[in-house]
Amino acid sequence: MVSPDRAPDRLEGKYAAMAMCWLLGNGCLFSWNSMLTVVDYYVFLFPQYHPSRILTLVYQPFALITLAILAYHEAKIDTRRRIIFGYILFFASSLLVLVLDLATSGKGGLGTFIGICVISGAFGVADANVQGGMVGDLSFMTSELIQSFLAGLAASGAITSALRLITKAAFENSKDGLRKGAVLFFAISSFFECLCVILYAFVFPKIPIVKYYRNKAASEGSKTVAADLAAGGIQTLSKEEVEKCSERFSNKQLLLQNIDYAIDMFVIYTLTLSIFPGFLSEDTGSHGLGGWYAVVLIAMYNVGDLIGRYIPLLKFFKLESRKYITAATLSRFLLVPAFYFTAKYGDQGWMIMLTSFLGLSNGYLTVCVLTAAPKGYKGPEQNALGNLLVLFLLGGIFAGATLDWLWLIGKGW
């Protein structure tokens, strides 16, 4: 059994763990980002149903309610089973999107749209299991691992956007070009989610640095890592030993101590989702890029989000003051009038720049909050706090997706 009282001289496998976290972060949102990125296909199939808004609005309640239940019972839930279940659900749902499209021969209609909405809800349940579980799990490890996971979340958006640009260009002049690109997307998505199941179940638990931090968390009273330690070949503490060191702050106490971080997460994603992807897909007017415009804007957001999540690696640029993080978060509300007036009076260059900044600030502040908040707590408390912060993140996404409908006022609504 690895001694939890001291860190190993060299944290073996650190870079392998970072790469694995990046891939697992990618898998956490790859399926959902694929659905968002092919939104031009769904707008073509279901023009009367506002798919870019409806799909997000369906996804979020499932994610939010599921994570609220999981966060409440977090201390008793087997993290390993939870995360593996999430990745399997991502895989099955991605495959179902593919099967549904092939079964209906790419035809629209209310029945098909309801089927897509059901799958969107399943993505929400999977996201709550994986994202909350992984952020909680990585919160008691070194900050580079959670940063890599968060960067992977953003990378999934950038990669899907790049693939969408390639498939759109490749199939632009062919019959059913939009559909061919969408089918290719979900075929890739299904394969990648299957890969994530294998990586998390059989590779990640055996990396030395991961085993060390999980063992350390177990020594501090964590009951959620036992199955992962067993998968890594480590004998866990006895039930009596765990009970001796299981004193910890309650979820309520953790939330009250970190209410500013929780509100920051909520506000960051409320603002972002009130603009992305609905406003960018439907309300930016007509420009020289034509049908490419929405795809380019979404791509620029995703690239900005990815870059923003790497900036905190430079210590000079990382915000660690709680007051400064909150001030930066609130200042982003200036983007609402900026987007409104740019859509009305500006050209596409300004809109692309604004969209890039929206993504950049979203990614940057997300990493600053999620790496700063867990410091100073024991492993079980860091796990619980990670789950709570992701709960507020998803709450912000739901609020933002709802507020996104306000852009339609005066446009027939």
C-alpha positions as CSV (number, residue, x, y, z in Angstrom):
1,M,0.0,0.0,0.0
2,V,1.4,3.4,-0.9
3,S,2.0,5.6,2.1
4,P,-0.5,8.5,1.9
5,D,1.5,10.7,4.4
6,R,4.1,11.9,1.9
7,A,4.2,12.7,-1.8
8,P,6.4,10.4,-3.9
9,D,9.8,11.9,-4.8
10,R,8.7,12.0,-8.4
11,L,5.0,12.0,-9.2
12,E,5.4,9.3,-11.8
13,G,3.0,9.4,-14.7
14,K,2.1,13.1,-14.3
15,Y,2.2,13.9,-18.0
16,A,0.5,10.6,-18.9
17,A,-2.3,11.5,-16.4
18,M,-2.5,15.0,-17.9
19,A,-2.9,13.6,-21.4
20,M,-5.5,11.1,-20.1
21,C,-7.5,13.9,-18.4
22,W,-7.4,15.9,-21.6
23,L,-8.8,13.0,-23.6
24,L,-11.5,12.2,-20.9
25,G,-12.4,15.9,-20.8
26,N,-12.8,15.7,-24.6
27,G,-15.1,12.7,-24.3
28,C,-17.2,14.4,-21.6
29,L,-18.6,17.0,-24.1
30,F,-17.7,15.6,-27.5
31,S,-21.1,14.1,-28.2
32,W,-23.0,17.2,-27.0
33,N,-20.6,19.6,-28.9
34,S,-21.2,17.4,-32.0
35,M,-24.9,18.0,-31.7
36,L,-24.3,21.8,-31.2
37,T,-21.9,22.0,-34.1
38,V,-24.2,20.3,-36.6
39,V,-27.0,22.7,-35.5
40,D,-27.1,24.1,-39.1
41,Y,-28.2,20.6,-40.2
42,Y,-31.0,20.6,-37.5
43,V,-32.0,24.2,-38.4
44,F,-32.4,22.9,-42.0
45,L,-34.4,19.8,-40.8
46,F,-36.6,21.5,-38.2
47,P,-36.7,25.3,-39.0
48,Q,-39.9,25.9,-37.1
49,Y,-38.7,24.4,-33.8
50,H,-35.6,26.6,-33.0
51,P,-33.4,23.5,-32.4
52,S,-30.3,25.5,-31.4
53,R,-32.3,26.8,-28.4
54,I,-34.7,23.9,-27.7
55,L,-31.9,21.2,-27.6
56,T,-29.9,23.2,-25.0
57,L,-33.1,23.8,-23.0
58,V,-33.9,20.1,-23.0
59,Y,-30.4,19.0,-22.1
60,Q,-30.0,21.3,-19.1
61,P,-32.8,20.2,-16.8
62,F,-31.7,16.6,-17.1
63,A,-28.1,17.5,-16.3
64,L,-29.1,19.9,-13.5
65,I,-31.5,17.6,-11.7
66,T,-29.3,14.5,-12.1
67,L,-26.2,16.4,-10.7
68,A,-28.2,17.9,-7.8
69,I,-29.2,14.3,-6.7
70,L,-25.6,13.1,-7.2
71,A,-24.0,16.0,-5.4
72,Y,-26.4,15.5,-2.4
73,H,-25.4,11.8,-2.1
74,E,-21.8,12.4,-3.3
75,A,-20.1,11.0,-0.2
76,K,-21.8,7.6,-0.6
77,I,-21.6,7.1,-4.4
78,D,-19.0,5.0,-6.1
79,T,-17.2,7.5,-8.3
80,R,-15.9,4.8,-10.6
81,R,-19.3,3.3,-11.5
82,R,-20.8,6.8,-11.8
83,I,-18.2,7.9,-14.4
84,I,-18.2,4.7,-16.4
85,F,-22.0,4.7,-16.5
86,G,-21.8,8.3,-17.9
87,Y,-19.3,7.5,-20.6
88,I,-21.4,4.4,-21.6
89,L,-24.5,6.5,-21.8
90,F,-22.6,9.0,-24.0
91,F,-21.6,6.2,-26.3
92,A,-25.1,4.7,-26.5
93,S,-26.8,8.1,-27.1
94,S,-24.3,9.1,-29.9
95,L,-25.0,5.7,-31.5
96,L,-28.8,6.4,-31.2
97,V,-28.5,9.7,-33.0
98,L,-26.8,7.9,-35.9
99,V,-29.4,5.1,-35.9
100,L,-32.3,7.6,-35.8
101,D,-31.0,9.6,-38.7
102,L,-30.3,6.5,-40.8
103,A,-33.8,5.0,-39.9
104,T,-35.6,8.2,-41.0
105,S,-33.4,8.7,-44.0
106,G,-32.6,12.2,-42.8
107,K,-36.2,13.4,-42.9
108,G,-37.5,16.0,-40.5
109,G,-40.9,16.0,-38.7
110,L,-42.1,16.3,-35.2
111,G,-41.5,12.6,-34.3
112,T,-37.8,12.8,-35.3
113,F,-37.4,16.0,-33.5
114,I,-38.8,14.5,-30.3
115,G,-36.4,11.6,-30.7
116,I,-33.5,14.0,-30.9
117,C,-34.7,15.9,-27.8
118,V,-34.9,12.6,-25.8
119,I,-31.3,11.9,-26.8
120,S,-30.3,15.4,-25.8
121,G,-31.8,14.7,-22.4
122,A,-29.7,11.5,-22.2
123,F,-26.6,13.6,-23.0
124,G,-27.5,15.8,-20.0
125,V,-27.8,12.8,-17.6
126,A,-24.4,11.5,-18.9
127,D,-22.8,14.9,-18.5
128,A,-23.9,15.2,-14.9
129,N,-22.4,11.8,-14.1
130,V,-19.1,12.4,-15.9
131,Q,-18.4,16.1,-15.4
132,G,-19.4,16.3,-11.8
133,G,-17.6,13.0,-11.0
134,M,-14.4,13.9,-12.8
135,V,-14.1,17.4,-11.4
136,G,-14.8,16.1,-7.9
137,D,-12.3,13.3,-8.4
138,L,-9.6,15.6,-9.8
139,S,-10.2,18.3,-7.2
140,F,-8.1,16.4,-4.6
141,M,-5.2,15.9,-7.1
142,T,-2.7,18.3,-8.5
143,S,-4.2,21.4,-10.2
144,E,-2.6,20.5,-13.5
145,L,-4.9,17.5,-13.8
146,I,-8.1,19.4,-13.4
147,Q,-6.8,22.1,-15.7
148,S,-6.1,19.4,-18.4
149,F,-9.6,18.0,-17.9
150,L,-11.1,21.4,-18.3
151,A,-8.9,22.1,-21.3
152,G,-10.2,18.8,-22.8
153,L,-13.8,20.0,-22.3
154,A,-13.0,23.1,-24.4
155,A,-10.9,21.1,-26.9
156,S,-13.9,19.0,-27.7
157,G,-15.7,22.1,-28.9
158,A,-12.7,23.3,-30.9
159,I,-12.1,19.9,-32.5
160,T,-15.8,19.4,-33.4
161,S,-15.9,22.9,-34.9
162,A,-12.8,22.2,-37.0
163,L,-14.3,18.9,-38.2
164,R,-17.5,20.7,-39.0
165,L,-15.6,23.3,-41.2
166,I,-13.9,20.4,-43.0
167,T,-17.0,18.4,-43.6
168,K,-19.0,21.5,-44.6
169,A,-16.3,22.3,-47.2
170,A,-16.0,18.7,-48.4
171,F,-19.8,18.1,-48.8
172,E,-20.9,21.6,-49.7
173,N,-21.6,20.9,-53.3
174,S,-22.8,17.3,-52.9
175,K,-26.4,16.2,-52.5
176,D,-27.4,15.8,-48.8
177,G,-24.1,17.5,-47.8
178,L,-25.3,18.7,-44.4
179,R,-26.6,15.2,-43.6
180,K,-23.4,13.4,-44.7
181,G,-21.4,15.7,-42.4
182,A,-23.7,15.1,-39.5
183,V,-23.6,11.3,-39.9
184,L,-19.8,11.4,-40.1
185,F,-19.8,13.5,-36.9
186,F,-21.8,11.0,-34.8
187,A,-19.9,8.0,-36.2
188,I,-16.7,9.6,-34.9
189,S,-18.4,10.6,-31.6
190,S,-19.6,7.0,-31.0
191,F,-16.1,5.7,-31.5
192,F,-14.5,8.3,-29.3
193,E,-16.9,7.7,-26.4
194,C,-16.3,4.0,-26.6
195,L,-12.6,4.8,-26.3
196,C,-13.2,6.9,-23.2
197,V,-15.0,4.0,-21.5
198,I,-11.9,1.8,-22.0
199,L,-9.4,4.5,-21.0
200,Y,-11.2,5.4,-17.8
201,A,-12.0,1.8,-16.8
202,F,-8.7,0.2,-17.5
203,V,-5.9,2.7,-18.0
204,F,-6.5,5.8,-15.8
205,P,-6.7,4.0,-12.4
206,K,-3.3,2.4,-12.9
207,I,-1.3,5.6,-13.4
208,P,1.0,6.1,-10.3
209,I,0.2,9.7,-9.6
210,V,-3.6,9.0,-9.8
211,K,-3.2,6.0,-7.4
212,Y,-1.2,8.2,-5.0
213,Y,-3.8,11.0,-4.8
214,R,-6.7,8.5,-4.5
215,N,-5.0,6.7,-1.7
216,K,-4.3,10.0,0.0
217,A,-8.0,10.9,-0.3
218,A,-8.9,7.5,1.2
219,S,-6.6,8.1,4.1
220,E,-8.5,11.3,4.8
221,G,-11.8,9.5,5.0
222,S,-13.0,9.4,1.3
223,K,-15.4,6.5,0.6
224,T,-15.9,7.3,-3.1
225,V,-12.5,6.1,-4.3
226,A,-12.4,2.5,-3.1
227,A,-13.4,0.9,-6.4
228,D,-10.9,3.0,-8.3
229,L,-8.1,2.0,-5.9
230,A,-9.0,-1.6,-6.3
231,A,-8.9,-1.2,-10.1
232,G,-5.4,0.3,-9.6
233,G,-4.3,-2.7,-7.5
234,I,-4.2,-0.9,-4.1
235,Q,-5.5,-2.3,-0.9
236,T,-7.9,0.2,0.7
237,L,-8.2,1.1,4.4
238,S,-10.5,-0.9,6.5
239,K,-14.0,0.5,7.3
240,E,-13.0,1.2,10.9
241,E,-9.9,3.2,9.8
242,V,-12.0,5.2,7.3
243,E,-14.5,6.0,10.0
244,K,-11.8,7.4,12.3
245,C,-10.7,10.0,9.8
246,S,-14.1,10.7,8.1
247,E,-14.8,14.0,9.9
248,R,-15.4,16.7,7.3
249,F,-17.3,19.9,6.5
250,S,-20.9,19.2,5.4
251,N,-22.0,20.2,1.9
252,K,-23.9,23.1,3.4
253,Q,-20.8,24.4,5.2
254,L,-18.6,24.0,2.1
255,L,-21.2,25.9,0.1
256,L,-21.4,28.8,2.6
257,Q,-17.6,29.0,2.8
258,N,-17.4,29.2,-1.0
259,I,-20.6,30.9,-2.0
260,D,-18.7,33.5,-4.0
261,Y,-17.0,30.9,-6.1
262,A,-20.4,29.2,-6.6
263,I,-22.1,32.4,-7.7
264,D,-19.1,33.1,-10.0
265,M,-19.6,29.8,-11.7
266,F,-23.3,30.4,-12.1
267,V,-22.8,33.9,-13.5
268,I,-20.0,32.9,-15.9
269,Y,-22.2,30.3,-17.6
270,T,-25.5,32.3,-17.4
271,L,-23.8,35.0,-19.4
272,T,-22.1,32.7,-21.9
273,L,-25.2,30.5,-22.6
274,S,-27.4,33.6,-23.0
275,I,-25.4,34.3,-26.1
276,F,-23.9,30.9,-27.2
277,P,-25.0,29.0,-29.3
278,G,-28.6,30.4,-29.9
279,F,-27.9,34.0,-30.5
280,L,-24.8,33.2,-32.6
281,S,-26.8,30.7,-34.7
282,E,-29.9,32.7,-35.4
283,D,-29.7,36.4,-34.5
284,T,-26.5,37.8,-36.1
285,G,-28.1,38.9,-39.4
286,S,-26.9,38.2,-42.9
287,H,-23.2,38.7,-43.8
288,G,-20.7,38.0,-46.6
289,L,-19.9,34.5,-45.1
290,G,-23.5,33.4,-45.8
291,G,-24.1,29.8,-44.5
292,W,-20.6,29.7,-43.1
293,Y,-21.2,32.6,-40.7
294,A,-22.8,30.7,-37.7
295,V,-20.3,27.8,-38.1
296,V,-17.3,30.2,-38.1
297,L,-18.7,32.1,-35.0
298,I,-19.1,28.8,-33.1
299,A,-15.6,27.7,-34.1
300,M,-14.1,31.0,-32.9
301,Y,-15.9,30.7,-29.6
302,N,-14.6,27.2,-29.1
303,V,-11.0,28.1,-30.0
304,G,-11.2,31.1,-27.6
305,D,-12.5,28.9,-24.8
306,L,-9.7,26.4,-25.4
307,I,-7.0,29.1,-25.3
308,G,-8.5,30.7,-22.2
309,R,-8.2,27.4,-20.3
310,Y,-4.4,27.3,-20.9
311,I,-3.7,30.9,-19.9
312,P,-3.8,30.2,-16.1
313,L,-0.8,27.8,-16.6
314,L,1.2,31.0,-16.8
315,K,1.3,32.0,-13.1
316,F,1.6,35.7,-13.9
317,F,-1.8,35.7,-15.6
318,K,-3.6,33.5,-13.2
319,L,-6.2,35.2,-11.0
320,E,-6.2,33.8,-7.5
321,S,-7.8,36.6,-5.5
322,R,-11.5,35.9,-4.8
323,K,-12.4,39.6,-5.2
324,Y,-10.6,39.9,-8.6
325,I,-12.2,36.7,-9.9
326,T,-15.7,38.0,-8.9
327,A,-15.0,41.5,-10.4
328,A,-13.8,39.9,-13.7
329,T,-16.9,37.7,-13.8
330,L,-19.3,40.6,-13.3
331,S,-17.6,42.7,-15.9
332,R,-18.5,40.2,-18.6
333,F,-22.1,41.5,-18.5
334,L,-20.8,44.4,-20.6
335,L,-20.7,41.8,-23.4
336,V,-24.6,41.7,-23.6
337,P,-24.9,45.3,-25.0
338,A,-21.7,44.8,-27.0
339,F,-23.3,41.8,-28.8
340,Y,-26.6,43.6,-29.3
341,F,-25.1,46.7,-30.9
342,T,-22.6,44.7,-33.0
343,A,-25.3,42.5,-34.4
344,K,-27.3,45.6,-35.3
345,Y,-24.7,47.9,-36.5
346,G,-21.3,46.2,-36.7
347,D,-19.7,44.0,-39.4
348,Q,-18.7,40.4,-39.2
349,G,-15.1,41.1,-38.1
350,W,-16.3,42.8,-34.9
351,M,-18.7,39.9,-34.2
352,I,-15.9,37.3,-34.7
353,M,-13.7,39.3,-32.3
354,L,-16.4,39.6,-29.6
355,T,-17.3,35.9,-29.9
356,S,-13.6,34.9,-29.5
357,F,-13.4,37.1,-26.3
358,L,-16.6,35.5,-25.0
359,G,-15.0,32.0,-25.3
360,L,-11.6,33.2,-24.0
361,S,-13.0,34.8,-20.8
362,N,-15.3,31.8,-20.2
363,G,-12.5,29.3,-20.3
364,Y,-10.1,31.4,-18.3
365,L,-12.4,32.2,-15.5
366,T,-13.7,28.6,-15.3
367,V,-10.1,27.3,-14.7
368,C,-9.3,30.1,-12.2
369,V,-12.4,29.2,-10.1
370,L,-12.1,25.4,-10.2
371,T,-8.4,25.4,-9.4
372,A,-8.6,28.0,-6.6
373,A,-11.6,26.8,-4.7
374,P,-10.5,23.4,-3.5
375,K,-7.2,24.6,-1.9
376,G,-6.9,24.0,1.8
377,Y,-9.5,21.2,2.1
378,K,-9.2,17.5,2.7
379,G,-9.8,15.0,-0.1
380,P,-13.4,14.2,0.6
381,E,-14.2,18.0,1.0
382,Q,-12.5,18.8,-2.3
383,N,-14.5,16.1,-4.0
384,A,-17.8,17.4,-2.6
385,L,-16.9,21.1,-3.4
386,G,-16.0,20.1,-7.0
387,N,-19.4,18.5,-7.4
388,L,-21.1,21.6,-5.9
389,L,-19.3,24.0,-8.2
390,V,-20.2,21.9,-11.3
391,L,-23.8,22.0,-10.1
392,F,-23.8,25.8,-10.1
393,L,-22.0,25.7,-13.5
394,L,-24.9,23.6,-14.9
395,G,-27.4,25.9,-13.2
396,G,-25.8,28.8,-15.0
397,I,-26.0,27.0,-18.3
398,F,-29.7,26.3,-17.7
399,A,-30.4,29.9,-16.7
400,G,-28.5,31.2,-19.7
401,A,-30.2,28.9,-22.2
402,T,-33.5,30.2,-20.8
403,L,-32.5,33.8,-21.0
404,D,-31.3,33.2,-24.6
405,W,-35.0,33.3,-25.7
406,L,-35.2,37.0,-24.8
407,W,-33.2,37.8,-28.0
408,L,-36.3,36.7,-29.9
409,I,-38.5,39.5,-28.4
410,G,-39.7,41.7,-31.2
411,K,-39.1,39.0,-33.8
412,G,-42.6,37.5,-33.9
413,W,-42.6,36.3,-30.3
